[in-house]
Amino acid sequence: DLFISRDDGKHVNIIAQNRRRCHKGKFHNDDLKCWEGQVALFQPVALKRVGDSNNNGDAKPSYRLSTHEEADSDGVETRFICRFKSLDYTQKTTIYQGETLSTYPFNYEFVNWRKRKKTMVEDGKEQSFFWLSPLMFNCPIPAHLQQQSSSSSSTITY
């Protein structure tokens, strides 16, 4: 599910589901193996923008993994690149509008550590980790789109 934040309209709130933590029975062993990679969705990374990304929204920025110290201020703990596009149904075109880095309401790994669990590494069926099934994160809406996101006359994709 995704929706625009109600309080200020500056974020797209996204709620996803780690399905590996939902299907547990003996008939779901193949599903559990298939969804092992979802654990990475909970692990934040530090990113630094490289190259010239200030080309009036025309150029997509490039990123590289970095240390927390050299990461961009919005890239210290992120996981997703949020890309925004506008749709023109008459011309049948998609126009790149910019991108931001996702934010989390809390650090999933830190909370897991505070609960004295081993790690976020998938192991077994993890019934005790069911509280980690929903994945919540936000995508800040670029400033030039914030007014459009509250208007019903435009279509912005996230």
N, C-alpha and C positions, 0 to 999 in steps of 0.2 A: 504494500500500500504506500502511496505517496500523496502528500498534500502540502499546501503552502502554510507556513506557520501562521497561526491565528493572531498572535500578539503583535507582530510587527511586519509580517509579510516579507521578511528578508531571507528566509530559508525555505528550502523544500525539505520537509521531514519525511524520512523513509523508514518503513518498518518491514524488514525482511524476515524470513524464517530459515533457520538452519534445520533442514528436514532430517538430517542425520540424527538429531536428538529427538525426533518425533516417532519414527517407525522403529520399534524395538524388538518385536517378536522374532521367534526362530525362523519365520518365513521371510524375514527382511535382511538376511545376511548379505545377499548380493547388493541390496540397496545401500546398506551401511558402507560397504566397500566402495561403491560408486560415489558416495557423498563425502569420502574422507577429505577431499580437498577443501571442503567448506570451512575447515578450522582456520584456514588462512584469512578468512573474512574478518576474524576477530583480532588479528595481529596488526597494530599500527606500524607504519614505516615513516622515516624522516625523508623528505624530498627537498631538493634544491632545483629551481628553474635554471635552465641553461639556454644560451643563445638569446636572440632578440625576440621577445614575445610582446613588445609594445607597438604593434603595427596596426593600431586602430581596430583591434578585434579580428583582423583578416588572417593573421598567422596564429596557428596553434602553438602554444609553448611546448618545449621539450623539458623533460625532467630527468634527474639522476638521483639514485639513492645517496644519502649523505649521513653525516653524524647529526645529532641533535644541535650541536653548537653551530654548524654551518648551514643548517636547514633554513629555508624561508620561514618567516614568522607564522604563516598559515600552514606550513608543511612539516611542523615538528612531529605531530602525531596524526597521520592521516591514513586512509586506506583506499579511497576511491577518487578518481578524477571525475568531476561532475561537468559534463558537457551540455551546453545550452544551445538550442537551435530554434529558429522560427520557421514556420511552414507557410508557404504561399500556395494555396490550393488552386488559384486561377492559373498561375504560371507553372504549377507542379514542381516547385523547387524547395530546397531546404537551404537555409542560410545559417552559417555558423555565427553564433552570437557571443561566444566566450566560454571560459571554463573556470571552475574554482576547485579547491581541494576540500574533501569531506571533513566533517568534524564529528566527534562522538560526544554523547552526554556524559560518558565516563569511560575510563580505560578498562576494557574487558579483562585484559591480562592481570592488571593490578588488582581488580576486584577478586579474580580467581585466586590470586596469591593470598589476599587478605582472608579468604575463606579457607585457607590452608589446604587447597587442592594441589595436586602435583604440578600440572602445567595445562596449557590449552591443547596439548598433543592428544589426538584421538587415540583411545585405547579401550577396547571392549565396547560395551553398550552404554555406558555412562549415564545410568538413570539419575545419579546424583548431580549431573550437570544440566538437568532439564531447564533450570532457570536461565541458562545461556541460549535457549532455543531461539527466542526473538533477537534479532539484530537491529538495533536502532542507530541511525546516523542522520546527519543533516548535510545538505548541500547549500552553501551560501549562494544566493542569487546575485549575479553581477549587478552593480549599481544601476547601469543604464537599462536593466530589464525589470527592476523592482516595481516601477510604476505600471508597466505593462502587465505584470503578473497578477495585479488586482483588477485589471480591466477584462471584461468579458468579450471585447471585440478583437482580441488578439489571441493567437495560438502559439504558445511556447512549449517546446518539448524539453524534457529533462532526462 
